[in-house]
Amino acid sequence: MSARSRAAGTAPRAGTAPRSGTAAPGASSLPEREVARALLSGREATAALARAAGQRDVAALTRLLERKLLAGPTELAAFGRTGRYTLRYGGPFHVEQTLRYLARDPDNLAERVTGATYHRFFPLGTRQVPLRLTLGADGCAVAVEGRLPPADKLVLHERLVRFLGLDQPLAGFYRAVRGDAVMAPLVRGLRGVRIPQVPSLWEALCWAIIGQQINLAFAYRLRNRFIALGHQAANGNGTEGSASGGAPLPFPGPEQVLRIPEPAWREAQFSRQKTAYLIGVAGAFLDGTLSEEALDAADTEAVEATLRAVRGLGPWSVAYGLLRALGRVDALPVGDAGLRAALRHHYRLPAPPDARGQEALMEPFRPYRGLATYYFWKSLDQMRQE
């Protein structure tokens, strides 16, 4: 089991959680992931799958899958037939705050939010899958365009669980901070807030590099230029998609980044250093130095060492990748300007704390320092809105 799965407490990755207590005595037990794949393919009746999974009946299988996979047999079968289903939250989920985060940059070329619906291309292996997520009070309605084999639909389902933060251990975090004078009031006001994940480690690291040492508004503009450059490199044309009108554009992959001509970087106002860092990270993914699958399965210390060896990825960028793409909820982005501001405000400090001070103030929240950081970030957003 990966370090990320060990830390999660709400909905562990399919196939890694303990067996349900509703198994029929003496029955063989088909792993939940295989049950899900069979439901997505439509090749077996639900009652037969319940027996194969060691469950007493369909109702027991439904409870098992809803708890472990956040989707029951009916939902998974519908996803297999139509490309549409409802993903359950499996615990408290703050719809308003999630939508606010997803819509934080209304001009983002790769994402669009209309009402409660989020649109983007979602990376799945070498494919970019167009999808819509509509966030409701009781679950997220997922709609995938185009055909996918059952195995890919299962992987996409697991990736969406991660993307929405549904596998994050909120219950454990809330228990750990319920007596904390600073964090407990924040949790009460933000109950159900989860850390939305970036769809891939590659995209998270690109955003970390793009945002280094510049203000947020300019970082948003550079990211859009980066997306447009990648689109032009892949297609040789303009940016027909847009967040305000047309369909979103796929976030460029490493191959597209390496095809961007040098003058185009300069015209888009990328510094030589940012350009070199982005090209270097693209090369690291293409030559296998960086592999999201391998890093996801590695312990945090090994991930840190691997990422820090790549030029352009310092401590903050590494922590960002851990927290925002690999779901490591104890990752601490020391030096983050927002975290420093929040700590100064909530602990009534005369000045923002230095690195040692940040680590000391965040130590009581271990092993949930990343979750605590996100709640501190959100508290700043709330103060700005007041």
Phi, psi and omega per residue, in radians:
M1 nan 2.399 -3.108
S2 -1.272 2.841 3.106
A3 -1.060 -0.621 -3.135
R4 -1.127 -0.752 3.129
S5 -1.143 -0.630 3.130
R6 -1.130 -0.571 -3.103
A7 -1.360 -0.458 -3.041
A8 -1.345 2.595 -3.117
G9 -2.319 -0.143 -3.067
T10 -1.609 -0.918 -3.125
A11 -2.521 1.497 -3.109
P12 -1.036 2.740 3.135
R13 -0.942 2.483 -3.082
A14 -0.925 2.315 3.054
G15 1.566 -0.084 -3.092
T16 -1.858 -0.218 -3.036
A17 -1.477 2.795 3.110
P18 -1.093 2.812 -3.137
R19 -1.178 2.549 3.082
S20 -1.169 2.643 3.110
G21 -1.444 0.105 -3.108
T22 -1.739 0.231 -3.108
A23 -1.146 2.509 3.091
A24 -1.264 2.420 -3.110
P25 -0.988 2.271 3.053
G26 1.366 0.017 -3.078
A27 -1.424 2.598 2.985
S28 -1.244 2.825 -3.020
S29 -2.269 1.883 3.083
L30 -1.397 2.255 -3.113
P31 -0.986 2.576 -3.096
E32 -0.997 -0.632 -3.110
R33 -1.121 -0.669 3.106
E34 -1.230 -0.618 3.053
V35 -1.079 -0.794 3.139
A36 -1.068 -0.751 3.139
R37 -1.092 -0.692 3.115
A38 -1.145 -0.694 3.107
L39 -1.143 -0.695 3.123
L40 -1.147 -0.576 -3.140
S41 -1.441 -0.328 -3.139
G42 1.227 0.377 -3.016
R43 -1.564 -0.182 -3.122
E44 -2.413 2.635 3.106
A45 -1.236 2.591 -3.092
T46 -1.087 -0.675 -3.136
A47 -1.092 -0.700 3.116
A48 -1.168 -0.654 3.110
L49 -1.181 -0.624 3.084
A50 -1.049 -0.768 3.128
R51 -1.150 -0.725 -3.127
A52 -1.131 -0.511 3.131
A53 -1.487 0.027 3.135
G54 1.350 0.383 3.140
Q55 -1.739 2.628 -3.057
R56 -1.181 -0.610 -3.098
D57 -2.821 -3.105 -3.114
V58 -1.131 -0.634 3.135
A59 -1.080 -0.711 3.118
A60 -1.167 -0.688 3.097
L61 -1.115 -0.699 3.121
T62 -1.056 -0.809 3.127
R63 -1.078 -0.718 -3.135
L64 -1.085 -0.883 -3.078
L65 -1.206 -0.637 3.112
E66 -1.136 -0.592 3.131
R67 -1.352 -0.736 -3.051
K68 -1.510 -0.669 -3.030
L69 -1.957 -0.138 -3.122
L70 1.127 0.434 3.040
A71 -2.741 2.264 -3.128
G72 -1.510 -3.136 -3.120
P73 -0.993 -0.721 -3.119
T74 -1.096 -0.773 -3.140
E75 -1.137 -0.792 -3.114
L76 -1.134 -0.700 3.106
A77 -1.126 -0.688 3.107
A78 -1.131 -0.694 3.102
F79 -1.061 -0.729 3.124
G80 -1.108 -0.679 -3.082
R81 -1.405 -0.740 -2.902
T82 -2.047 -0.237 -3.034
G83 1.379 0.198 -3.135
R84 -2.304 2.464 3.081
Y85 -2.912 3.036 3.094
T86 -1.910 2.182 3.084
L87 -1.646 2.116 -3.112
R88 -1.387 2.634 -3.133
Y89 -1.396 -0.542 3.092
G90 1.236 0.324 -3.114
G91 2.823 -3.057 -3.139
P92 -1.065 2.424 -3.112
F93 -2.555 2.173 -3.073
H94 -1.618 1.669 -3.077
V95 -1.092 -0.813 -3.068
E96 -1.057 -0.802 -3.123
Q97 -1.181 -0.609 3.123
T98 -1.158 -0.794 3.114
L99 -1.122 -0.650 3.120
R100 -1.092 -0.704 3.099
Y101 -1.149 -0.822 -3.084
L102 -1.106 -0.474 -3.121
A103 -1.739 0.293 -3.012
R104 -1.083 -0.522 3.088
D105 -2.097 1.656 -3.062
P106 -1.128 -0.258 -3.138
D107 -1.709 0.102 -3.097
N108 -1.042 2.139 -3.113
L109 -1.246 -0.336 -3.073
A110 -1.723 -0.155 -3.088
E111 -2.440 2.585 3.069
R112 -2.530 2.385 3.083
V113 -2.100 2.161 3.050
T114 -2.164 1.936 -3.063
G115 1.119 -2.125 3.123
A116 -1.757 0.252 -3.063
T117 -1.964 2.304 -3.120
Y118 -1.925 2.285 -3.115
H119 -2.073 2.384 2.970
R120 -2.980 2.924 2.924
F121 -1.522 2.323 -3.106
F122 -1.919 2.208 -3.105
P123 -1.232 2.335 3.114
L124 -2.498 1.686 -3.018
G125 1.127 -2.195 3.111
T126 -1.617 0.017 -3.107
R127 -1.676 2.735 2.961
Q128 -2.046 1.955 -3.010
V129 -1.742 2.058 3.089
P130 -1.293 2.300 -3.134
L131 -2.575 2.858 3.052
R132 -2.203 2.374 3.055
L133 -2.108 2.101 3.094
T134 -1.929 2.006 -3.038
L135 -1.527 2.052 3.090
G136 -1.978 3.113 -3.091
A137 -1.129 -0.593 -3.025
D138 -1.899 -0.110 -3.124
G139 3.040 3.047 -3.118
C140 -1.889 2.105 3.089
A141 -1.434 2.081 -3.085
V142 -1.819 2.312 3.074
A143 -2.323 2.087 -3.117
V144 -1.888 2.298 3.095
E145 -1.606 2.424 3.135
G146 1.567 3.029 -3.077
R147 -1.712 2.418 3.065
L148 -2.334 2.471 3.037
P149 -1.178 2.743 -3.101
P150 -0.938 -0.715 -3.125
A151 -1.075 -0.683 3.118
D152 -1.220 -0.627 3.099
K153 -1.131 -0.634 3.105
L154 -1.156 -0.765 3.102
V155 -1.091 -0.742 3.124
L156 -1.081 -0.742 3.087
H157 -0.997 -0.817 3.137
E158 -1.108 -0.652 3.124
R159 -1.192 -0.607 3.114
L160 -1.231 -0.613 3.038
V161 -1.003 -0.787 3.112
R162 -1.167 -0.802 -3.061
F163 -0.958 -0.733 -3.130
L164 -1.486 -0.014 3.128
G165 1.297 0.379 -3.044
L166 -1.306 -0.215 3.084
D167 -1.711 0.128 -3.131
Q168 -1.396 2.493 -2.987
P169 -1.441 1.154 -3.120
L170 -1.068 -0.703 -3.084
A171 -1.047 -0.788 3.120
G172 -1.136 -0.714 3.108
F173 -1.076 -0.797 -3.121
Y174 -1.112 -0.701 3.094
R175 -1.099 -0.709 -3.058
A176 -1.181 -0.500 -3.029
V177 -1.904 0.102 -3.026
R178 -1.113 -0.398 3.095
G179 -1.759 0.112 -3.087
D180 -1.481 2.212 -3.042
A181 -1.119 -0.498 -3.109
V182 -1.612 -0.873 -3.008
M183 -1.375 -0.598 -3.071
A184 -1.002 -0.765 3.090
P185 -1.132 -0.595 3.101
L186 -1.134 -0.733 -3.140
V187 -1.098 -0.711 3.137
R188 -1.083 -0.650 -3.127
G189 -1.426 -0.272 -3.070
L190 -2.181 0.451 -3.056
R191 -0.971 2.282 3.133
G192 1.654 -0.090 3.090
V193 -1.239 2.239 3.086
R194 -2.100 2.884 -3.127
I195 -1.560 1.806 3.082
P196 -1.054 2.411 -3.087
Q197 -1.693 2.631 2.966
V198 -1.303 2.442 -3.012
P199 -1.036 -0.401 3.137
S200 -2.599 2.706 3.075
L201 -1.103 -0.676 3.100
W202 -0.961 -0.875 -3.120
E203 -1.131 -0.687 3.139
A204 -1.091 -0.736 -3.120
L205 -1.230 -0.638 3.057
C206 -1.045 -0.805 -3.129
W207 -1.139 -0.660 3.112
A208 -1.079 -0.750 3.136
I209 -1.196 -0.775 -3.132
I210 -1.035 -0.668 -3.064
G211 -1.490 0.009 -3.099
Q212 -1.150 2.199 2.955
Q213 1.032 0.528 3.009
I214 -2.394 2.840 3.140
N215 -1.315 2.858 -3.003
L216 -1.125 -0.698 -3.106
A217 -1.074 -0.761 3.126
F218 -1.220 -0.607 3.094
A219 -1.068 -0.711 3.091
Y220 -1.080 -0.743 3.140
R221 -1.126 -0.741 3.123
L222 -1.119 -0.678 3.131
R223 -1.081 -0.740 3.107
N224 -1.107 -0.684 3.093
R225 -1.137 -0.639 3.099
F226 -1.107 -0.785 3.118
I227 -1.088 -0.753 3.141
A228 -1.142 -0.727 3.107
L229 -1.072 -0.749 3.112
G230 -1.117 -0.691 3.115
H231 -1.121 -0.749 3.127
Q232 -1.143 -0.676 3.125
A233 -1.134 -0.591 -3.109
A234 -1.417 -0.571 -2.974
N235 -2.112 -0.224 3.124
G236 1.182 0.471 3.122
N237 -2.500 -2.931 -3.052
G238 -1.469 -2.808 -3.062
T239 -1.928 1.369 -3.116
E240 -1.141 -0.562 3.116
G241 -1.324 2.680 3.067
S242 -2.768 2.669 3.131
A243 -1.177 -0.489 -3.059
S244 -1.574 -0.346 -3.074
G245 -2.358 -1.365 -3.058
G246 -1.311 -3.073 -3.117
A247 -1.193 2.612 3.078
P248 -1.073 2.734 3.071
L249 -1.650 2.582 3.038
P250 -1.106 2.477 3.030
F251 -1.181 2.325 -3.042
P252 -1.138 2.522 3.071
G253 -1.570 3.025 3.140
P254 -0.978 -0.644 -3.125
E255 -1.088 -0.739 3.138
Q256 -1.154 -0.666 -3.110
V257 -1.091 -0.701 -3.130
L258 -1.231 -0.254 3.115
R259 -1.624 -0.061 3.129
I260 -1.250 2.162 -3.123
P261 -1.214 2.627 -3.061
E262 -1.002 -0.758 3.129
P263 -1.054 -0.553 -3.121
A264 -1.135 -0.632 3.079
W265 -1.056 -0.816 -3.112
R266 -1.095 -0.770 -3.119
E267 -1.105 -0.521 3.134
A268 -1.488 0.070 3.076
Q269 1.259 0.486 2.993
F270 -1.455 2.269 3.081
S271 -1.175 2.816 3.091
R272 -1.031 -0.659 -3.104
Q273 -1.165 -0.830 3.110
K274 -1.067 -0.731 3.131
T275 -1.040 -0.825 -3.131
A276 -1.102 -0.702 -3.138
Y277 -1.125 -0.791 -3.120
L278 -1.133 -0.730 3.106
I279 -1.138 -0.678 3.131
G280 -1.145 -0.732 3.103
V281 -1.157 -0.690 3.087
A282 -1.037 -0.781 3.111
G283 -1.104 -0.634 -3.135
A284 -1.153 -0.625 3.076
F285 -1.248 -0.670 -3.089
L286 -1.260 -0.603 -3.121
D287 -1.585 0.046 3.073
G288 1.547 -0.023 3.060
T289 -1.029 -0.688 3.046
L290 -1.980 2.231 3.085
S291 -2.375 2.048 -3.115
E292 -1.053 -0.708 -3.129
E293 -1.070 -0.789 -3.134
A294 -1.190 -0.716 -3.123
L295 -1.213 -0.614 3.115
D296 -1.087 -0.551 -3.117
A297 -1.522 -0.177 -3.060
A298 -1.551 2.797 3.064
D299 -1.291 2.853 -3.006
T300 -1.063 -0.700 -3.128
E301 -1.082 -0.702 3.121
A302 -1.174 -0.681 3.102
V303 -1.100 -0.795 3.140
E304 -1.013 -0.798 -3.118
A305 -1.109 -0.717 -3.124
T306 -1.153 -0.796 -3.105
L307 -1.216 -0.698 -3.113
R308 -1.137 -0.361 3.127
A309 -1.340 -0.178 -3.138
V310 -1.614 2.229 -3.115
R311 -1.023 2.285 3.115
G312 1.743 -0.171 -3.131
L313 -1.871 1.649 3.097
G314 -1.545 -3.002 -3.075
P315 -1.000 -0.753 -3.117
W316 -1.157 -0.787 -3.121
S317 -1.098 -0.673 3.118
V318 -1.144 -0.794 3.117
A319 -1.079 -0.671 3.116
Y320 -1.083 -0.793 3.113
G321 -1.084 -0.727 3.110
L322 -1.074 -0.801 -3.037
L323 -1.350 -0.690 -2.951
R324 -1.759 -0.169 3.120
A325 -2.192 -0.563 -3.118
L326 -1.814 0.003 3.026
G327 1.154 0.475 3.119
R328 -1.452 1.743 -2.933
V329 -1.338 -0.013 3.043
D330 -1.788 -0.007 -3.137
A331 -1.105 2.335 -3.066
L332 -2.098 1.963 3.141
P333 -1.430 1.312 -3.136
V334 -1.027 2.352 -3.123
G335 1.652 -0.140 3.138
D336 -1.085 2.282 -3.065
A337 -1.097 -0.707 3.133
G338 -1.141 -0.727 3.115
L339 -1.117 -0.754 3.137
R340 -1.066 -0.738 -3.141
A341 -1.149 -0.728 -3.130
A342 -1.157 -0.748 3.130
L343 -1.109 -0.718 3.107
R344 -1.057 -0.773 -3.108
H345 -1.169 -0.916 -3.006
H346 -1.256 -0.497 3.121
Y347 -1.767 0.127 3.038
R348 0.923 0.926 -3.123
L349 -1.582 2.632 3.117
P350 -1.224 -0.386 -3.139
A351 -2.642 2.765 3.089
P352 -1.020 2.440 -3.106
P353 -1.242 2.598 3.049
D354 -1.357 -3.065 -3.059
A355 -1.011 -0.793 -3.133
R356 -1.127 -0.682 3.112
G357 -1.146 -0.699 3.104
Q358 -1.080 -0.794 -3.135
E359 -1.088 -0.698 -3.127
A360 -1.169 -0.760 -3.129
L361 -1.194 -0.537 -3.107
M362 -1.545 -0.239 -3.082
E363 -0.977 -0.701 -3.140
P364 -1.070 -0.301 -3.100
F365 -1.590 -0.046 3.077
R366 -1.029 2.359 0.155
P367 -1.697 0.589 -3.109
Y368 -2.155 0.577 -3.057
R369 -1.123 -0.564 3.090
G370 -1.188 -0.752 3.070
L371 -1.079 -0.769 3.109
A372 -1.060 -0.705 3.092
T373 -1.022 -0.785 -3.114
Y374 -1.119 -0.674 3.104
Y375 -1.170 -0.616 3.038
F376 -1.122 -0.750 3.093
W377 -1.016 -0.822 -3.114
K378 -1.128 -0.536 3.110
S379 -1.132 -0.612 3.064
L380 -1.126 -0.726 3.088
D381 -1.023 -0.753 3.134
Q382 -1.102 -0.704 3.133
M383 -1.129 -0.643 3.133
R384 -1.179 -0.511 -3.097
Q385 -1.440 -0.269 -3.097
E386 -1.388 nan nan
